[in-house]
Amino acid sequence: MEMNGDSIPEPILRLRQKSAIRMLHSFDHSGEDMSRKRKHAETSGKDDNGNDNMTGDKNDGDDGNDEELKGEISKMMRYEIGEGGMNGARVDPPARERPADDKWPHRQSLSFTRSLIFYGSGSITPEHETAAKYIEEARALRKKYYGGLGVKCSLALNTNNSTRKAASSSSRSTAPSEVKGSTEPTENGGNLDDAKMPCAFEYPTKTPEATTKQSSATNSNNGTAAAATASSTPRLEYVFGTNGIVEIYEATDFRRKNNLVSTPDLESFVSDYKRLVKMASSGAMRSFSFQRLQMLTSAFKMHVTINGSTEDAAQSGLLGTDFYRTMKVDNHIHLAAAASAKQFVNFVRDKLENEGDTVVMEDGQTLSEVFKGAGLDSDHLTIDAFNVLADYSVYQRFDNFNSKYSPFRMGQMRKIFLKTDNHIDGRYFAELTKIVLARHEQAKGHASAAEMRLSIYGMENNEWEKLAKWVLRDWEGGDFPGNMISSHNRWLVQVPRLWRVYYTKGKGTLSFQNMLENLFGPLFEATLHPEKHPEVAELLNHIVGFDSVDDEGALEAPLSCCQPSSWKKEDNPAYCWQLFYLWANIEILNRVREYKGLNTFAFRPHAGETGETMHLAATYMMCRSINHGINLDKQVSLQYLYYLDQVGLSISPLSNNFLFRKMHQNPFPKLFKRGLNVTLSTDDPLLFHMSDDALLEEYSVARASFDLSMTDISEIARNSVYQSGFENHLKEQWLGQHYKKGATHCDENKTHVPLIRAKFRAEHLALEHLMVILLAAGKGETVLQEMMHQFGEARNGQRNILFANMTEVPDFPEQNQL
């Protein structure tokens, strides 16, 4: 950390001085460190800092060396507190990756966390090699779907490739699934866009039409690139295939013979999914995964035991930042429940008192008349009377949970205040949402941002148009006028799995294909013909991903290869079947938008909250990250895969506590300790949180309930930025310029996560991949023999330290083992 003594606050200075004194005192009682320095000097002729060794003959005894060593360390500690380094030079920071000369430097300021684990005879077996082969095969399936290797695309970029690529990289997309040249995500969540989104912190102008014009002018990457290449690129058209997946053709291909983009078909997906389930359920993979996960847990416990105080000291030295000033993103929050109960009640009271005469219903009823007709008055405007907070009645009851969205259990109230499509065009909902967004924008209490969910049901073809008008409209009322685009929020679209509602609406005449056409038809229209659908085209510029929501525990039909056009029965299609068709059409849409230099979308569904555990196998294959995922503790094979590929998990312990898992049963602390890419989110503040700052409440409760340190919650906050769909230039502000290289390249002065923790996570993840790759290649016996050899070398090294530093070695039990 670049600072001199004058810039260090007096309390920190005194703390470091005391630490230096304690360290010097400890050397009066230990010869270990002196022996290490002497041995290094004997073999290299230089001290630990690369300086010429001037201590005299290597055979000299201990006399005088203790004092000299104390002097060196005293210089080092004086340097640490700002009085200059040894020889006046600053000690280089610990290496963040393997140096170019392949020589790791000796460092005093980093505690190394990798521990030796002895593998005895029989600890690596042929069954382990089988498990490793299954793991590599499973990871290949993920690359096929999420990584895009199974997608065939003929949308080759022409000579304007570089221009288009720059435009595409300015998207609000978040995952390597959108960067299809990539076959594998980075260790912390994937490749991300490289260019800025110039309008990221700007509000569009007043009208939707003006908004579209400003977006084209401001976001030159999108608008200019598209205009510059329009004359040189073939015009594309889309049609819905009979298999429920969009097909892309050149407009001149009248016979529709050359589909330019295609994904694996349903039959291939079903086969691959069943193969993954079979591998994950095998005894070999379950045993191996369980062993590795247990060892990761033990490694973290050892790390915290040995290095916990070092982490605390390192974190206290990260001046100018703290947990409150570190960015935290609420990756999983539903807009209809984004306000707290108190905010909602106060908002309704204000409207009843000041806008009681406003007509809010299609039949002409005013707000006052609606309340009066329900037998309600201002005395009923209390949190308890609203009955929106979750209680025991919602545990394992998703139907009761959904009813909590309706104040006083009245659907009318939900439609008036929490819907975008009503008689007042969703004005109240917009004003309430702006209150919630303002808290993030004003950084009240701490630095935070959100990724809220808007709903598209697929019931009607005009849903996208209505939603776009609501988001882009210049709302003039309320405390915060303007549209719904915020510098501190990125929108996701959630698609509820409501096939039975759609079936009932169509009275058995509609198919699942019709629902898919309502969902995706307007998106392809706006992408290919933005001049005809300017509002939807503009809305898509502000969306970063898609979510799939509903009760995973609901009864569903078995997974089959039935085509969507043939699905006309009342039964809910299988969860995995529905996700496949969402993924496939999003994938096609992303390829077209990338080709046109537009932003793309991540697929981040709800999964593993309840219901069938193997839902998590499907999301492993197709998704960058998921919401919840707490069922991973029931399937160790999938848990280990999620760890290896760092699939994001946005977990909401307070929500889980009321719905499916009590706090003491929540696997969050276990998953975190093992190194999975987990973070905290609020889900539904209206139902689950007591304060206006739901995200801070979530972190506070988790810290107390799961015994998390400040380093822990800073790491969890950092993960939330990794998982988010915010633009690359913002992530560089929040994580550091080189964050995409890996955890150790994040700037600890921005993330508040000490380098020692990042090194621990990165090294163990790399070692796990090393182990799996070697075993899958049939090198199990080689691994075993080499590890046994390395253990012997370490044991000999420890013995040499003892005898090199003691003229007489006292007797102690089992001394002969050395």
Residue pairs with C-beta under 8 A, 6 or more apart in sequence:
1 317
1 318
1 319
1 749
3 82
3 319
4 82
5 13
5 81
5 82
5 83
6 82
7 82
8 16
8 81
8 82
8 319
9 319
12 316
12 317
12 319
13 81
13 82
15 316
16 77
16 80
16 81
17 81
19 77
19 313
20 74
20 77
20 78
20 80
20 81
23 73
23 77
24 70
24 73
24 74
24 77
27 33
27 34
27 66
27 69
27 70
27 73
28 66
31 62
31 805
31 806
32 801
32 805
33 69
34 62
34 65
34 66
34 69
34 805
35 801
35 804
35 805
36 801
37 47
37 48
37 69
38 55
38 58
38 65
38 804
39 801
39 804
40 46
40 47
40 48
40 106
41 47
41 53
41 55
41 58
42 58
44 53
45 52
45 53
46 52
46 53
47 53
47 72
48 106
48 108
49 86
49 91
49 106
51 86
51 87
55 65
55 68
72 86
75 84
75 85
75 86
76 85
76 86
76 91
76 108
78 84
79 85
79 86
79 90
79 91
80 109
85 91
91 107
91 108
91 109
92 105
92 107
93 109
93 755
94 105
94 107
94 109
94 110
94 755
94 759
95 104
95 105
95 107
96 744
96 745
96 755
97 741
97 742
97 744
97 745
98 104
99 105
110 755
110 756
110 759
111 306
111 307
111 310
111 756
112 759
113 303
113 306
113 307
113 756
113 759
113 760
113 763
114 763
114 764
114 767
115 299
115 302
116 790
116 791
116 794
117 295
117 787
118 787
118 788
118 791
119 783
119 784
119 787
119 788
119 791
120 788
121 784
123 784
124 775
124 780
124 781
124 783
124 784
125 780
126 780
127 283
127 284
127 287
127 288
128 284
128 288
128 775
128 780
129 775
129 776
129 778
129 780
130 284
130 285
131 282
131 284
131 285
131 287
131 288
131 289
131 775
132 288
132 771
132 772
132 773
132 774
132 775
132 776
133 775
133 776
134 279
134 280
134 282
134 284
134 285
135 285
135 288
135 289
135 640
135 641
135 644
135 772
135 776
136 772
136 773
136 776
137 275
137 279
138 276
138 279
138 280
138 620
138 641
139 641
139 644
139 645
141 272
141 275
141 276
141 621
142 620
142 621
142 641
142 645
143 149
143 183
143 184
144 150
144 264
144 272
144 621
145 264
145 269
145 272
145 583
145 621
145 622
146 175
146 176
146 177
146 621
146 622
146 623
146 624
147 176
147 177
147 180
147 182
147 183
147 184
147 185
148 177
148 180
148 182
148 183
148 587
149 183
150 263
150 264
150 268
151 180
151 261
151 262
151 263
151 264
151 587
151 591
152 261
152 262
153 180
153 260
153 261
153 591
154 258
154 260
154 261
155 248
155 260
155 261
155 591
155 592
155 595
157 164
157 165
157 595
158 229
158 232
158 233
159 232
160 225
160 228
160 229
160 232
160 233
163 225
163 228
163 229
163 597
164 225
164 229
164 595
164 596
164 597
165 597
166 195
166 221
166 225
166 597
167 221
167 222
167 224
167 225
167 226
167 597
167 598
168 193
168 593
168 594
168 597
168 598
168 599
168 600
169 193
169 194
169 195
169 221
169 728
170 193
170 195
170 196
170 197
170 198
170 219
170 221
170 222
170 599
170 727
171 178
171 193
171 197
171 593
171 598
171 599
171 600
172 193
172 197
172 490
172 541
172 542
172 543
172 544
172 599
172 725
172 726
172 727
173 193
173 544
173 545
173 590
173 599
173 600
173 601
173 602
173 725
174 190
174 192
174 544
174 545
174 602
174 624
174 723
174 724
174 725
174 726
175 185
175 189
175 190
175 191
175 192
175 602
175 624
175 625
176 182
176 184
176 185
176 186
176 190
176 191
176 624
177 190
177 587
177 590
177 602
177 603
177 623
177 624
178 590
178 594
178 600
178 601
178 602
179 191
179 193
180 590
180 591
180 594
182 190
182 191
185 191
185 624
185 645
185 646
186 646
186 740
186 741
186 742
187 646
187 742
187 743
187 762
187 765
187 766
188 646
188 677
188 719
188 722
188 739
188 742
188 743
189 624
189 625
189 646
189 648
189 677
189 719
189 722
189 723
190 624
191 740
192 728
192 731
192 740
193 727
193 728
194 728
195 221
195 728
195 729
196 727
196 728
196 729
197 219
197 221
197 599
197 727
197 729
198 218
198 219
198 220
198 221
199 214
199 215
199 218
199 219
200 487
200 726
200 727
200 729
200 730
201 487
202 218
202 487
203 482
203 483
203 485
204 210
204 211
204 214
204 215
204 472
204 483
204 485
204 538
205 211
205 213
205 214
205 474
206 474
207 474
208 468
208 469
208 472
208 473
208 534
208 535
208 538
209 534
211 472
211 483
211 538
212 534
212 535
212 537
212 538
215 222
215 223
215 538
215 541
216 222
216 223
217 223
219 541
221 597
222 541
222 597
222 598
222 599
225 597
226 596
226 597
226 598
229 597
233 595
233 596
234 250
234 251
234 252
235 250
235 251
235 252
236 248
236 249
236 250
236 251
236 260
236 528
236 592
237 248
237 249
237 250
237 251
237 528
238 246
238 247
238 248
238 249
238 524
238 528
238 592
239 246
239 247
239 249
239 256
240 246
240 247
240 513
240 516
240 517
240 520
240 521
241 247
242 563
242 565
243 265
243 266
243 563
243 564
244 266
244 512
244 513
244 516
244 563
244 564
244 565
244 581
244 584
244 585
245 262
245 263
245 265
245 581
245 584
245 585
245 588
246 520
246 524
246 585
246 588
246 589
247 256
247 259
247 261
247 262
248 259
248 260
248 261
248 588
248 591
248 592
249 256
249 258
249 259
249 260
250 258
250 260
261 588
261 591
261 592
263 583
263 584
263 587
263 588
264 272
266 561
266 563
266 577
266 580
267 561
269 580
270 559
270 560
270 561
272 621
273 559
273 576
273 617
273 618
273 621
276 617
276 620
276 621
277 614
277 617
279 285
279 637
280 286
280 614
280 617
280 635
280 637
280 638
280 641
281 637
282 637
285 637
286 636
286 637
289 636
289 637
289 639
289 640
289 641
290 636
292 640
292 768
292 771
293 636
293 639
293 640
293 643
293 674
296 643
296 673
296 674
296 675
296 764
296 768
297 670
297 673
297 674
299 764
300 673
300 674
300 675
300 760
301 673
303 760
304 311
304 709
307 756
307 760
308 709
310 754
310 756
311 709
311 711
311 754
311 756
311 757
312 709
312 710
312 711
314 748
314 754
314 755
314 756
315 710
315 711
315 714
315 752
315 754
318 748
318 749
318 752
318 754
320 749
321 749
321 750
321 752
322 752
323 446
323 710
323 713
323 714
323 717
323 752
324 445
324 446
324 447
325 446
325 447
325 752
326 447
326 714
326 717
326 718
326 734
326 750
326 751
326 752
327 447
327 448
327 449
327 717
327 721
327 734
328 446
328 447
328 448
328 449
328 695
328 699
328 717
328 720
328 721
329 448
329 449
329 450
329 451
329 679
329 720
329 721
329 723
329 724
329 726
330 448
330 449
330 450
330 451
330 681
330 682
330 694
330 695
330 720
331 451
331 604
331 625
331 627
331 648
331 650
331 679
331 681
331 720
331 723
331 724
332 451
332 627
332 628
332 650
332 652
332 681
332 682
332 683
333 450
333 451
333 452
333 453
333 681
333 682
333 683
333 684
333 685
333 694
334 452
334 453
334 494
334 549
334 683
334 684
335 433
335 452
335 453
335 454
335 455
336 405
336 414
336 418
336 455
336 686
337 405
337 683
337 684
337 685
337 686
337 687
338 433
338 436
338 450
338 452
338 685
338 686
339 347
339 432
339 433
339 435
339 436
339 685
339 686
340 685
340 686
340 689
340 690
340 691
340 692
340 694
341 383
341 386
341 388
341 389
341 686
341 687
341 689
341 690
342 383
342 692
343 432
343 435
343 436
343 692
344 386
344 388
344 407
344 417
344 432
344 686
345 381
345 382
345 383
345 386
347 417
347 428
347 431
347 432
347 435
348 381
348 386
348 407
348 417
349 378
349 381
351 358
351 367
351 428
352 367
352 368
352 371
352 378
352 381
353 378
355 367
356 366
356 367
356 368
357 366
357 367
357 368
358 366
358 367
358 424
359 365
359 366
359 423
359 424
360 366
360 367
360 370
360 416
360 422
360 423
360 424
360 428
361 370
361 412
361 416
361 423
362 423
365 373
367 416
370 412
370 413
370 416
371 377
371 380
374 408
374 410
374 412
376 408
380 408
383 389
385 408
386 407
386 408
387 404
387 407
387 408
387 409
388 404
388 405
388 407
388 686
388 687
389 404
389 687
389 688
390 401
390 404
390 658
390 659
390 687
390 688
391 658
393 400
394 400
394 401
394 404
394 658
394 659
394 687
395 658
395 659
395 660
396 610
396 659
396 660
398 551
398 553
398 554
398 659
401 659
401 687
403 409
404 687
405 414
405 418
405 686
405 687
406 413
406 414
407 413
407 414
407 417
415 422
416 422
416 424
416 428
417 428
417 429
417 432
418 429
418 432
419 426
419 429
420 426
420 429
420 430
420 454
420 466
420 467
420 470
421 466
421 470
425 469
425 470
425 473
426 470
427 475
427 477
430 470
430 473
430 475
430 478
430 484
431 475
431 477
431 478
431 479
431 480
433 452
433 484
434 475
434 478
434 479
434 480
434 481
434 482
434 484
435 478
435 479
435 480
436 450
437 450
437 480
437 484
437 486
437 488
437 489
438 479
438 480
439 692
439 693
440 448
440 449
440 450
440 486
440 488
440 489
441 486
441 487
441 488
444 693
445 693
445 696
446 693
446 696
448 488
448 693
448 695
448 696
449 488
449 489
449 490
449 724
449 726
450 488
450 489
450 490
450 695
451 489
451 490
451 491
451 492
451 544
451 545
451 724
451 725
452 489
452 491
452 492
453 491
453 492
453 493
453 494
453 547
453 549
454 467
454 471
454 491
454 492
454 493
454 494
455 493
455 494
455 495
455 496
456 463
456 464
456 467
456 493
456 494
456 495
456 519
457 463
457 495
457 496
457 498
457 501
457 502
458 495
458 498
458 502
458 515
458 516
458 518
458 519
459 498
459 501
459 502
459 505
459 515
459 518
460 518
461 517
461 518
461 521
461 522
462 522
463 518
463 522
464 522
464 523
464 526
464 536
464 539
465 522
465 533
465 535
465 536
467 539
468 535
468 536
468 538
468 539
469 535
470 484
471 483
471 484
471 485
471 491
471 539
471 542
472 483
472 484
472 485
472 535
472 538
472 539
473 483
473 484
474 481
474 482
474 483
475 481
475 482
475 483
475 484
485 542
490 542
490 543
490 544
490 724
490 725
490 726
491 542
491 543
491 544
492 543
492 544
492 545
492 546
492 547
492 604
492 725
493 543
493 545
493 546
493 547
494 546
494 547
494 548
494 549
495 519
495 546
495 547
495 548
495 549
495 582
496 549
496 550
497 548
497 549
497 550
497 572
497 575
497 578
498 550
499 512
499 515
499 572
499 573
499 578
500 570
500 572
502 510
502 514
502 515
503 510
503 568
503 569
503 570
504 570
506 514
508 568
508 570
509 568
510 568
511 564
511 565
511 566
511 567
511 568
512 564
512 565
512 567
512 568
512 573
512 581
513 563
513 564
513 565
513 567
515 564
516 564
516 581
516 585
519 582
519 585
520 585
520 589
522 533
522 536
523 536
523 540
523 589
524 589
524 592
525 532
525 533
525 536
526 533
526 536
526 537
526 540
527 537
527 540
527 589
527 592
527 593
527 596
527 598
528 592
530 537
540 593
540 598
540 599
541 598
541 599
543 599
543 601
544 599
544 601
544 602
544 724
544 725
544 726
545 601
545 602
545 603
545 604
545 725
546 582
546 586
546 601
546 602
546 603
546 604
546 605
547 604
547 605
547 606
547 627
548 578
548 579
548 582
548 605
548 606
549 605
549 606
550 606
551 610
551 611
552 575
552 606
552 607
552 608
552 609
552 610
552 611
552 612
552 615
553 610
553 611
554 572
554 611
555 571
555 572
556 571
556 572
556 573
556 574
556 575
557 569
557 571
557 572
557 573
557 574
558 574
559 574
559 576
559 577
560 574
560 577
562 573
562 577
564 581
567 573
575 611
575 612
575 615
575 618
576 614
576 615
576 617
576 618
579 605
579 618
579 619
579 622
580 618
580 622
582 603
582 605
583 603
583 622
583 623
586 601
586 603
589 600
589 601
590 600
590 601
593 599
593 600
594 600
602 623
602 624
602 625
602 725
603 622
603 623
603 624
604 623
604 624
604 625
604 626
604 627
604 648
604 650
605 619
605 623
605 626
605 627
606 626
606 627
606 628
607 615
607 616
607 618
607 619
607 623
607 626
607 627
607 628
607 629
608 615
608 616
608 619
608 626
608 628
608 629
608 630
608 631
608 632
609 627
609 628
609 629
609 630
609 631
609 656
609 659
609 660
610 631
610 659
610 660
611 631
613 631
613 634
613 635
613 638
614 635
615 631
616 626
616 629
616 631
616 632
616 635
616 638
616 642
617 638
619 626
619 647
620 638
620 641
620 642
620 645
620 647
623 647
624 647
624 648
625 647
625 648
625 649
625 650
625 677
625 723
626 647
626 648
626 649
626 650
627 650
627 652
627 681
627 683
628 649
628 650
628 651
628 652
628 656
629 642
629 649
629 651
629 671
630 651
630 656
630 660
630 661
630 666
630 667
630 668
632 638
632 639
632 642
632 649
632 667
632 671
632 676
633 639
633 667
633 670
633 671
639 671
639 674
639 676
641 647
642 649
642 676
642 677
643 674
643 675
643 676
643 765
643 768
644 765
644 768
644 769
644 772
646 676
646 677
646 765
647 677
648 677
648 678
648 679
648 719
648 722
648 723
649 671
649 676
649 677
649 678
649 679
650 678
650 679
650 680
650 681
650 720
650 723
651 666
651 668
651 671
651 678
651 679
651 680
651 681
652 680
652 681
652 682
652 683
652 688
652 698
653 663
653 666
653 668
653 680
653 698
653 701
653 702
653 705
654 682
654 683
654 688
654 689
654 697
654 698
654 701
655 682
655 683
655 684
655 687
655 688
656 663
656 666
657 663
657 666
657 688
658 687
658 688
661 667
663 701
663 705
664 705
666 706
668 678
668 680
668 702
668 706
669 706
669 707
669 708
671 678
672 678
672 706
672 708
672 712
672 716
675 761
675 764
675 765
677 719
677 722
677 723
678 716
678 719
679 716
679 717
679 719
679 720
679 722
679 723
680 695
680 698
680 699
680 702
680 716
680 720
681 695
681 698
681 720
682 688
682 689
682 694
682 695
682 697
682 698
685 694
688 694
689 697
689 698
690 697
691 697
699 713
699 716
699 717
702 708
702 713
702 716
703 712
703 713
708 716
710 752
711 753
711 754
711 757
714 751
714 752
714 753
715 751
715 753
715 757
715 761
717 751
717 752
718 735
718 746
718 751
718 753
721 731
721 734
721 735
722 731
722 735
724 731
726 734
731 739
732 739
733 750
734 750
734 751
735 746
735 747
735 750
735 751
736 745
736 746
736 747
736 750
736 751
737 747
738 745
738 746
739 745
739 746
739 747
742 762
743 758
743 761
743 762
744 755
744 758
744 759
744 762
746 753
746 758
748 754
748 755
748 758
771 783
774 780
774 782
774 783
775 783
795 818
798 818
799 818
802 809
802 818
803 809
809 815
